[in-house]
């Protein structure tokens, strides 16, 4: 584990590439990605979903390009979106050529599946359009030769496949790419990225594939992506959930926020509540979370049920509430006591203070 004295994670410095205007790798912020789940040819639905993702803070969005209608639609999608679009290509290299010409910022391909001759055309298209690529190795679609060698899609097989793909691209004088080695098993995925990180300096796109439903997928992604990020491994992340992709962005940010790697929106520190709570903590936090969901600026709010932990948490918060007897809770501003506040006033007061802080900063 690599922490410095301030508990900050020291990140491994990888090569930096561009995905459109977003830097990935090197000293760039860890970007948060998702993928649309609309029919790509339904341009309106796809663009609307991209806008929702963008609004939630997505830095990059991937769009499937399974056929020519999709790569045609991609042109319109790219022209309307304000963030870089990665074209997701499987099997047919011609979709990659079309996507490059349609304005994709990056091509997600598995070069091994495309083959050594056809990948040359894909590389030429990427170079001509000055776009990057992602080598997307996935335990579910490893090539047969690797599977025959390793018998199972374990970490060594994933890394071997990634190294072969790297060699293939480098032998064609192309190094403008990032890499992913995804698996649905937490241990396999973590081991693959740990190993790959020791063997290459290309930026790594972290993701646990087929992670599952909202709750279990979020936990498995946090465990795996979080474990790697804590070691300084990873340059961009995608949380895969069987859920609305907007939730993937929210969870992605929560992972980065919890490791102090990025900040966005209101970070609520709250206690689980117990018999000592002086106001209904759970209900208060639930309403506050909803009412503050539009805030993009980084602000820390602590909502703590009693004096056991309230004053301490308030010290590290922009705005803090600590429960006090008979409805006389204490409001803290930047760790300093400000005024007593009744249970009924907590939500409105906190929302007002947060909005005032945002307005002051933006003035
Ligand atoms: S801070 Fe107070 S109310 Fe909250 S869980 Fe701890 S003891 Fe209970």
Boltz pocket constraint, residues with backbone or C-beta under 6 A from the ligand:
constraints:
  - pocket:
      binder: B
      contacts: [[A, 271], [A, 272], [A, 273], [A, 274], [A, 275], [A, 276], [A, 277], [A, 278], [A, 304], [A, 305], [A, 306], [A, 307], [A, 308], [A, 309], [A, 310]]
      max_distance: 6.0
